[in-house]
Amino acid sequence: MNSIQITSSKVPDKIFCPTSKSYANRALIIAALKRSSIEVKDLPEATDVQDLILNLEELGIDLIRAESNIRIINSFPDCEIKREDPVYLSGSEGGTTIRFLIPLLALGSNTYYIKLQGGLKNRPMQQLIDLINELGGSCSKIDDNLII
């Protein structure tokens, strides 16, 4: 199997984001992995982006908001506090929000429940679930929740 190693050590201290919510969510996930402070500038006001920011805060990501910019102070899974009970996240109805959040959560040691909202609860997720499981993680869908 071919593999790729992804590292956050070469990510710059500032990322300028195009107006795409999909690109913005990618930038936020990358920023959440960087072990030093990083600023993501010019984020769009899209609901999907705001949902991802809320979910990152619920994970313990410390951030400072200033207009359309966000400075992320810490990283995941370093910020994770080990819990015996599952951690319930707000989730989203945005496909990119959830699909980008799932692999991030797979790096953690807690059990996470992500609420699938709106039409997203009926959209196909099995390929991503299978991939996380094949790579050694644990992911399943029960009712309207993804469990990682």
C-alpha positions in Angstrom: 0.0 0.0 0.0 1.3 3.5 -0.9 1.2 5.9 2.0 1.6 9.6 2.6 2.8 11.3 5.7 1.2 14.6 6.6 2.9 16.9 8.9 1.9 20.2 10.4 5.5 21.4 10.9 5.6 23.4 7.6 2.3 25.1 7.8 2.8 28.9 7.9 1.6 31.0 10.8 -1.1 32.6 8.7 -3.4 31.0 6.1 -5.4 33.3 3.8 -8.6 31.6 2.9 -10.5 31.9 -0.4 -14.2 32.5 0.0 -15.1 28.8 -0.5 -16.6 27.2 2.6 -15.0 23.9 1.5 -11.5 25.5 1.4 -12.2 27.3 4.7 -13.1 24.1 6.5 -9.9 22.4 5.1 -7.8 25.4 6.4 -9.5 25.1 9.8 -8.7 21.4 10.1 -5.1 22.0 9.1 -4.9 24.8 11.6 -6.4 22.5 14.3 -3.5 20.1 13.7 -0.7 22.6 13.9 1.0 22.6 17.3 1.6 26.3 17.4 -0.6 29.3 17.1 -2.0 29.9 13.6 -4.3 32.5 12.1 -6.8 31.7 9.4 -7.8 35.0 7.7 -10.8 36.0 5.6 -13.1 33.1 6.6 -16.5 33.2 4.9 -19.6 33.5 7.1 -21.1 30.2 5.8 -23.0 28.1 8.3 -20.8 25.1 7.5 -17.7 27.1 8.5 -19.4 28.4 11.7 -20.5 24.9 12.6 -17.0 23.5 12.2 -15.6 26.3 14.4 -18.2 25.5 17.1 -17.3 21.8 17.0 -13.6 22.6 17.3 -14.4 24.7 20.3 -16.3 21.8 21.8 -13.2 19.7 21.3 -11.2 22.0 23.4 -9.6 24.1 20.7 -8.8 27.5 22.0 -9.4 30.3 19.5 -9.7 34.0 19.3 -12.2 35.5 16.8 -11.7 38.9 15.2 -14.1 39.7 12.4 -13.5 37.2 9.6 -10.2 36.0 11.1 -9.6 33.3 13.7 -6.4 32.6 15.6 -6.2 28.9 16.8 -4.0 28.7 19.9 -3.7 25.0 20.5 -4.1 21.7 18.5 -5.9 18.5 18.4 -5.4 15.9 19.8 -3.0 17.6 22.1 -5.9 19.6 23.7 -7.9 16.5 24.3 -8.9 15.8 27.9 -9.4 12.1 28.4 -12.9 11.3 29.4 -14.7 8.0 30.3 -18.0 9.2 29.0 -18.6 10.0 25.3 -18.1 13.6 24.1 -21.2 14.9 22.3 -20.5 17.5 19.6 -23.1 19.8 18.0 -22.4 18.4 14.5 -23.8 20.0 11.4 -25.8 19.4 8.3 -22.8 20.4 6.2 -21.1 17.6 4.3 -17.6 19.2 4.4 -18.0 20.0 8.1 -18.7 16.4 9.1 -16.5 14.7 6.5 -13.5 16.8 7.5 -14.2 16.5 11.2 -14.4 12.6 11.2 -10.7 11.9 10.4 -9.6 14.6 12.9 -11.6 13.0 15.6 -10.1 9.6 14.7 -6.8 10.9 16.0 -8.2 11.4 19.5 -8.6 8.9 22.3 -12.1 9.7 23.4 -15.4 8.5 22.0 -17.1 11.2 20.1 -20.8 11.5 19.0 -21.4 13.8 16.1 -25.0 14.8 15.5 -26.0 14.6 11.8 -28.5 17.3 11.1 -30.9 18.0 8.3 -30.5 16.1 5.1 -27.0 15.0 6.0 -28.3 12.2 8.2 -29.7 10.6 5.0 -26.6 11.1 2.8 -24.1 8.2 2.3 -21.3 8.0 4.8 -20.4 4.3 4.7 -17.3 4.7 2.5 -15.7 7.1 5.0 -16.8 5.0 7.9 -15.2 1.9 6.3 -12.0 3.8 5.5 -11.6 5.0 9.1 -12.2 1.5 10.4 -9.7 0.0 7.8 -7.1 2.4 8.9 -7.4 1.2 12.5 -9.9 3.8 13.9 -13.4 3.1 15.0 -16.4 4.7 13.4 -20.1 3.8 13.1 -23.4 5.4 12.5 -26.3 4.9 14.9 -29.5 6.7 14.3 -28.6 10.3 13.5 -25.2 10.1 15.2 -21.7 9.2 14.0 -19.7 7.6 16.7 -15.9 7.9 16.4 
